[in-house]
Amino acid sequence: MTVRAGSDIVVDRPLDPARPVTVLLWDADGVLQHPRHEWAPRLEAWGGPGFAEALFAAELPALRGEESFRDSLSALLLEWPEVTASVDDLLGLWELVDPDGEAVQLVREVAASGVSCVLATNQQDHRKEFLRGRFGYDDLFDRSFYSCDLGTMKPEREYFERVLEALGVAPEDRSGVGFVDDNRANVATALELGIRAVHHDPATGTSGLRRVLGWS
């Protein structure tokens, strides 16, 4: 049963020992890995006011797989000729991320218990290949779903529906699927679809992640 308490969403914990899910979807950024805090000063130095917003807007088509992120950035720099960064400089920002070793170990623990662990993340093509090569997510998870491959992104309903379809989960079985994300909008959409989704605050660390999942 799902209820709302103030601004918080309270839901059955996916890994409650009395009623565990069979599949658990994991977000990446804010859950399994954490971006470094070097973005803002670099973007300010390279492009000045407004450039950060333009950069993130330019990423959206690539997140949906509509074009390569390199092409998106090349087009952006044509619109911002005063920017001192190169395309490779900008791509490098998406590599400023560190894995959370304790969270990764938690994935392994959960998987060892028999729960199928699946990566469900918004990423463009450059970041996808970086994460696969650097962090070995293909070996860690049973399946990996990147928004750039699905043609849709969280928090859109289509993202979750395509993941569920690919996993062969029937509508009546969605309560057997869990999801954890640091973005409340993503969690809200998953809940609307019958997924047992929970919000994780990165500031609470792995102990907080264990708590919201119901894993002791």
LINFEN-V61232 format. One record per backbone hydrogen bond with DSSP energy under -0.5 kcal/mol. CO is the residue of the C=O (numbers start at 1). NH is the residue of the N-H. E is the energy in kcal/mol with one decimal. If there is no record, write none. Layout:
co->CO nh->NH e->E
co->CO nh->NH e->E
//
This chain:
co->3 nh->10 e->-2.2
co->4 nh->6 e->-0.6
co->5 nh->8 e->-2.1
co->8 nh->5 e->-2.2
co->8 nh->10 e->-0.6
co->10 nh->3 e->-2.1
co->13 nh->16 e->-1.8
co->14 nh->21 e->-2.2
co->16 nh->19 e->-2.0
co->22 nh->116 e->-2.8
co->23 nh->178 e->-3.1
co->24 nh->118 e->-2.7
co->25 nh->180 e->-1.9
co->26 nh->120 e->-3.1
co->28 nh->31 e->-2.0
co->28 nh->32 e->-2.6
co->28 nh->33 e->-1.7
co->32 nh->100 e->-3.1
co->33 nh->30 e->-3.1
co->34 nh->98 e->-2.0
co->36 nh->38 e->-0.5
co->36 nh->39 e->-0.6
co->38 nh->42 e->-1.2
co->39 nh->43 e->-2.8
co->40 nh->44 e->-2.4
co->41 nh->45 e->-2.1
co->42 nh->46 e->-2.5
co->43 nh->47 e->-2.8
co->43 nh->48 e->-0.9
co->44 nh->48 e->-1.0
co->46 nh->84 e->-1.7
co->48 nh->51 e->-1.6
co->50 nh->54 e->-1.8
co->51 nh->55 e->-2.6
co->52 nh->56 e->-2.3
co->53 nh->57 e->-1.9
co->54 nh->58 e->-1.9
co->55 nh->59 e->-0.9
co->56 nh->60 e->-0.7
co->57 nh->60 e->-0.8
co->59 nh->63 e->-2.1
co->60 nh->64 e->-1.4
co->61 nh->66 e->-2.9
co->61 nh->67 e->-0.6
co->62 nh->65 e->-1.2
co->68 nh->72 e->-2.0
co->69 nh->73 e->-2.5
co->70 nh->74 e->-2.3
co->71 nh->75 e->-2.1
co->72 nh->76 e->-1.9
co->73 nh->77 e->-2.4
co->74 nh->78 e->-1.1
co->75 nh->79 e->-1.1
co->76 nh->79 e->-0.7
co->76 nh->80 e->-1.2
co->80 nh->83 e->-1.9
co->86 nh->90 e->-2.0
co->87 nh->91 e->-2.6
co->88 nh->92 e->-1.9
co->89 nh->93 e->-0.6
co->90 nh->93 e->-1.2
co->90 nh->94 e->-0.6
co->91 nh->94 e->-1.0
co->92 nh->95 e->-1.4
co->93 nh->96 e->-1.7
co->95 nh->97 e->-1.9
co->96 nh->36 e->-2.5
co->98 nh->34 e->-2.7
co->99 nh->101 e->-0.9
co->100 nh->104 e->-2.5
co->101 nh->105 e->-2.0
co->102 nh->106 e->-1.7
co->103 nh->107 e->-2.0
co->104 nh->108 e->-1.9
co->105 nh->109 e->-2.2
co->106 nh->110 e->-2.7
co->107 nh->111 e->-2.8
co->108 nh->112 e->-2.2
co->109 nh->113 e->-0.9
co->110 nh->113 e->-0.8
co->110 nh->115 e->-1.4
co->111 nh->114 e->-1.6
co->115 nh->117 e->-0.6
co->116 nh->24 e->-2.9
co->117 nh->142 e->-2.6
co->117 nh->143 e->-0.7
co->118 nh->26 e->-3.1
co->119 nh->145 e->-2.6
co->121 nh->123 e->-0.7
co->121 nh->147 e->-1.8
co->123 nh->148 e->-1.3
co->124 nh->128 e->-2.6
co->125 nh->129 e->-2.1
co->126 nh->130 e->-1.9
co->127 nh->131 e->-2.8
co->128 nh->132 e->-2.5
co->129 nh->133 e->-2.2
co->130 nh->134 e->-3.1
co->131 nh->135 e->-2.0
co->131 nh->136 e->-0.6
co->131 nh->137 e->-0.7
co->132 nh->136 e->-0.7
co->136 nh->139 e->-1.0
co->136 nh->140 e->-1.3
co->137 nh->141 e->-2.4
co->143 nh->119 e->-2.4
co->144 nh->146 e->-0.5
co->145 nh->121 e->-2.4
co->146 nh->149 e->-1.6
co->146 nh->150 e->-1.4
co->147 nh->151 e->-1.7
co->147 nh->152 e->-0.9
co->153 nh->156 e->-2.3
co->156 nh->159 e->-0.9
co->156 nh->160 e->-1.0
co->157 nh->161 e->-2.6
co->158 nh->162 e->-2.4
co->159 nh->163 e->-1.9
co->160 nh->164 e->-2.9
co->161 nh->165 e->-2.3
co->162 nh->166 e->-2.3
co->163 nh->167 e->-1.8
co->164 nh->168 e->-0.6
co->164 nh->169 e->-2.6
co->165 nh->168 e->-1.1
co->168 nh->170 e->-0.6
co->170 nh->173 e->-2.1
co->171 nh->174 e->-1.2
co->173 nh->176 e->-1.9
co->174 nh->177 e->-2.0
co->174 nh->196 e->-0.5
co->176 nh->22 e->-2.5
co->176 nh->23 e->-1.7
co->177 nh->196 e->-2.6
co->178 nh->25 e->-3.0
co->179 nh->198 e->-2.5
co->180 nh->27 e->-1.8
co->181 nh->200 e->-2.3
co->182 nh->184 e->-0.6
co->183 nh->187 e->-1.8
co->184 nh->188 e->-2.6
co->185 nh->189 e->-2.0
co->186 nh->190 e->-2.0
co->187 nh->191 e->-2.3
co->188 nh->192 e->-2.0
co->189 nh->193 e->-1.2
co->190 nh->195 e->-2.3
co->191 nh->194 e->-1.8
co->195 nh->197 e->-1.8
co->196 nh->179 e->-1.5
co->198 nh->181 e->-1.7
co->200 nh->202 e->-0.7
co->201 nh->204 e->-2.4
co->202 nh->205 e->-1.6
co->204 nh->208 e->-1.4
co->205 nh->209 e->-1.7
co->206 nh->210 e->-2.7
co->207 nh->211 e->-1.7
co->208 nh->212 e->-2.4
co->209 nh->213 e->-1.7
co->210 nh->214 e->-1.5
co->210 nh->215 e->-2.6
co->213 nh->15 e->-3.2
co->214 nh->216 e->-0.6
//
